[in-house]
Amino acid sequence: MSQLPDRVRLVIFDLDGVVYRGHEPIAGARELVATLRAAGVAVRFATNNSMVARTGYVERLAGMGIASEAHEIVTSTSATIEHLARHAPDVRSVLA
């Protein structure tokens, strides 16, 4: 990864269609994630799918040989929860 600028500290990947398609990893995704991590670059994953908990994505990625932790995955649900916790801490429920 000699072409990676020194200032890159974080790479965020969309999941569906970038890291995997269906239940199969995209060619080279596993290796790229491993290479970035070995270079000290933080890796995060994002998805707009709100139907699966972050732990479900951890398991799915593990099945493809990509290690991850729940805090490395941002879903539309987790982003909404974080936003409300920071900007509307008195909100107790949201109906959508």
C-alpha positions as CSV (number, residue, x, y, z in Angstrom):
1,M,0.0,0.0,0.0
2,S,2.8,2.4,-0.8
3,Q,0.3,4.5,-2.7
4,L,-1.7,5.2,0.5
5,P,-1.1,8.8,1.7
6,D,0.4,8.9,5.2
7,R,-2.4,11.1,6.5
8,V,-5.1,8.4,5.9
9,R,-6.2,7.2,9.4
10,L,-9.6,5.8,8.7
11,V,-11.4,4.1,5.8
12,I,-15.2,3.6,5.9
13,F,-16.6,0.9,3.6
14,D,-20.2,0.5,2.7
15,L,-21.1,-3.2,3.2
16,D,-23.6,-4.3,0.5
17,G,-22.0,-4.2,-2.9
18,V,-18.6,-3.0,-1.7
19,V,-17.5,-5.5,0.9
20,Y,-19.9,-8.3,-0.1
21,R,-22.7,-9.1,-2.5
22,G,-25.3,-11.3,-1.0
23,H,-23.4,-13.9,1.1
24,E,-20.1,-13.7,-0.9
25,P,-17.3,-11.2,-0.3
26,I,-16.3,-9.0,-3.2
27,A,-13.0,-10.1,-4.7
28,G,-10.1,-8.5,-2.8
29,A,-12.2,-7.0,0.0
30,R,-10.9,-9.3,2.7
31,E,-7.3,-8.7,1.7
32,L,-7.8,-4.9,1.4
33,V,-9.3,-4.7,4.9
34,A,-6.4,-6.8,6.3
35,T,-3.8,-4.7,4.5
36,L,-5.3,-1.4,5.8
37,R,-5.4,-2.7,9.4
38,A,-1.8,-4.0,9.1
39,A,-0.8,-0.4,8.0
40,G,-2.5,1.0,11.1
41,V,-5.5,2.4,9.3
42,A,-8.8,2.2,11.2
43,V,-11.5,0.4,9.3
44,R,-15.3,1.0,9.8
45,F,-18.3,-0.4,8.0
46,A,-21.5,1.4,7.2
47,T,-24.9,0.2,6.0
48,N,-28.4,1.8,5.6
49,N,-30.0,-1.6,6.4
50,S,-31.8,-1.3,9.7
51,M,-33.1,-4.8,9.8
52,V,-29.9,-6.5,11.2
53,A,-28.2,-5.6,14.5
54,R,-24.5,-4.7,14.4
55,T,-23.6,-8.0,16.0
56,G,-25.3,-9.7,13.1
57,Y,-22.9,-7.9,10.7
58,V,-20.0,-9.0,12.9
59,E,-21.0,-12.6,12.4
60,R,-21.7,-12.2,8.7
61,L,-18.3,-10.6,8.1
62,A,-16.6,-13.3,10.2
63,G,-18.1,-15.9,8.0
64,M,-16.4,-14.2,5.1
65,G,-13.1,-14.1,6.9
66,I,-13.3,-10.4,7.8
67,A,-12.8,-9.7,11.5
68,S,-14.8,-6.8,12.9
69,E,-16.3,-5.6,16.2
70,A,-19.8,-4.1,16.7
71,H,-18.4,-0.6,17.4
72,E,-16.8,-0.7,14.0
73,I,-20.2,-1.0,12.2
74,V,-22.6,1.9,11.7
75,T,-26.1,1.1,10.7
76,S,-28.9,3.6,10.1
77,T,-30.4,2.5,13.4
78,S,-27.2,2.9,15.4
79,A,-26.6,6.3,13.8
80,T,-30.1,7.5,14.7
81,I,-29.6,6.3,18.3
82,E,-26.3,8.1,18.6
83,H,-27.7,11.3,17.1
84,L,-30.7,11.4,19.4
85,A,-28.5,10.6,22.4
86,R,-26.3,13.6,21.6
87,H,-28.8,16.1,20.4
88,A,-32.1,15.1,22.0
89,P,-31.3,13.3,25.2
90,D,-34.8,13.7,26.6
91,V,-36.4,11.7,23.8
92,R,-37.7,8.4,25.2
93,S,-39.2,6.8,22.1
94,V,-39.3,7.3,18.3
95,L,-42.0,6.0,16.1
96,A,-41.2,5.6,12.4
